[in-house]
Amino acid sequence: MIYYVKNAPQHAFGYLLAGSIGNTLGAVITYFMGYYFYWGRDKAQHKYIRLTAFCRRYGAPALLLSWLPVIGDLLPLIAGWFKLRIMPCLIFIFLGKALRYGIIIVSTLYFL
């Protein structure tokens, strides 16, 4: 992302959209994996007690953190397990990922 923004800053908004949409689609696939497949659910809920409690407490807004390494992949999966409604999940996943890419792009344009 940094390479592309440095070489063609006029396309920064397109990079933001492409990165955010692509990452959101990947997270939505993970959401549906949790929604339709239950393999390992009980074991994972015991292993990631704090993460599942966090998802139960905050629901779809917890997916704003889906951009984080490691736990970011588990959050959509757990949201699918809990059968959270897809549209709020989709919106919060997209916002979290867009915010991450927005920060990367702005910091590249102004600080690198």
C-alpha positions as CSV (number, residue, x, y, z in Angstrom):
1,M,0.0,0.0,0.0
2,I,2.8,2.4,0.9
3,Y,4.6,1.7,-2.3
4,Y,1.5,2.4,-4.4
5,V,0.6,5.6,-2.5
6,K,4.2,6.9,-2.8
7,N,4.3,6.3,-6.6
8,A,0.7,7.4,-7.5
9,P,-0.8,9.5,-4.7
10,Q,-3.6,10.6,-7.0
11,H,-5.1,7.1,-6.8
12,A,-5.0,7.0,-3.0
13,F,-8.8,6.8,-2.6
14,G,-9.0,3.9,-5.1
15,Y,-6.3,2.1,-3.0
16,L,-8.3,2.7,0.1
17,L,-11.5,1.3,-1.5
18,A,-9.8,-1.7,-3.0
19,G,-7.9,-2.6,0.1
20,S,-11.0,-2.1,2.4
21,I,-13.4,-4.0,0.1
22,G,-11.0,-6.9,-0.5
23,N,-10.2,-7.3,3.2
24,T,-13.9,-7.0,4.1
25,L,-14.8,-9.8,1.6
26,G,-12.2,-12.0,3.3
27,A,-13.7,-11.3,6.7
28,V,-17.2,-12.0,5.4
29,I,-16.1,-15.4,4.2
30,T,-14.8,-16.1,7.7
31,Y,-18.1,-14.9,9.1
32,F,-20.0,-17.3,7.0
33,M,-17.6,-20.1,7.9
34,G,-18.6,-19.5,11.6
35,Y,-22.2,-19.2,10.7
36,Y,-22.5,-22.5,8.8
37,F,-19.8,-24.6,10.3
38,Y,-19.5,-25.5,14.0
39,W,-16.2,-27.4,13.9
40,G,-14.0,-26.5,16.9
41,R,-16.5,-24.1,18.3
42,D,-16.6,-25.5,21.8
43,K,-12.9,-25.9,22.0
44,A,-12.2,-22.4,20.7
45,Q,-14.8,-20.8,23.1
46,H,-12.9,-22.4,26.0
47,K,-9.5,-21.4,24.6
48,Y,-10.5,-17.8,23.7
49,I,-12.8,-17.0,26.7
50,R,-12.0,-13.3,26.9
51,L,-12.4,-12.8,23.1
52,T,-15.8,-14.6,23.0
53,A,-16.9,-12.6,26.1
54,F,-15.9,-9.4,24.3
55,C,-17.9,-10.4,21.2
56,R,-20.9,-11.3,23.4
57,R,-20.7,-8.0,25.2
58,Y,-20.2,-5.6,22.3
59,G,-21.8,-7.5,19.4
60,A,-21.3,-6.2,15.9
61,P,-19.3,-3.0,17.0
62,A,-16.6,-5.4,18.2
63,L,-15.8,-6.0,14.6
64,L,-14.3,-2.6,14.3
65,L,-11.2,-4.3,15.6
66,S,-11.2,-7.0,12.8
67,W,-8.2,-5.3,11.3
68,L,-6.0,-6.4,14.2
69,P,-3.5,-9.2,13.7
70,V,-4.5,-12.6,15.1
71,I,-7.7,-11.7,16.9
72,G,-9.0,-9.8,13.8
73,D,-9.4,-13.1,12.0
74,L,-11.2,-14.7,15.0
75,L,-13.7,-11.8,15.5
76,P,-15.7,-12.4,12.3
77,L,-15.7,-16.2,12.9
78,I,-17.1,-15.7,16.4
79,A,-19.7,-13.2,15.1
80,G,-20.8,-15.9,12.7
81,W,-21.0,-18.5,15.5
82,F,-23.2,-16.1,17.5
83,K,-25.3,-15.6,14.4
84,L,-25.0,-11.8,14.6
85,R,-26.9,-10.0,11.8
86,I,-24.8,-9.7,8.7
87,M,-25.4,-6.1,7.7
88,P,-24.2,-4.5,10.9
89,C,-21.3,-6.9,10.9
90,L,-20.4,-6.0,7.3
91,I,-20.6,-2.2,8.1
92,F,-18.4,-2.5,11.2
93,I,-15.9,-4.7,9.4
94,F,-15.6,-2.3,6.5
95,L,-15.3,0.7,8.8
96,G,-12.5,-0.9,10.8
97,K,-10.5,-1.9,7.7
98,A,-11.1,1.4,5.9
99,L,-9.9,3.2,9.0
100,R,-6.7,1.2,9.0
101,Y,-6.0,1.9,5.4
102,G,-6.9,5.5,5.8
103,I,-4.3,5.9,8.5
104,I,-1.7,4.1,6.4
105,I,-2.4,6.3,3.4
106,V,-2.5,9.6,5.4
107,S,0.7,8.8,7.2
108,T,2.3,7.8,3.9
109,L,1.3,11.0,2.2
110,Y,2.2,13.4,5.1
111,F,5.0,11.7,7.0
112,L,7.0,9.5,4.6
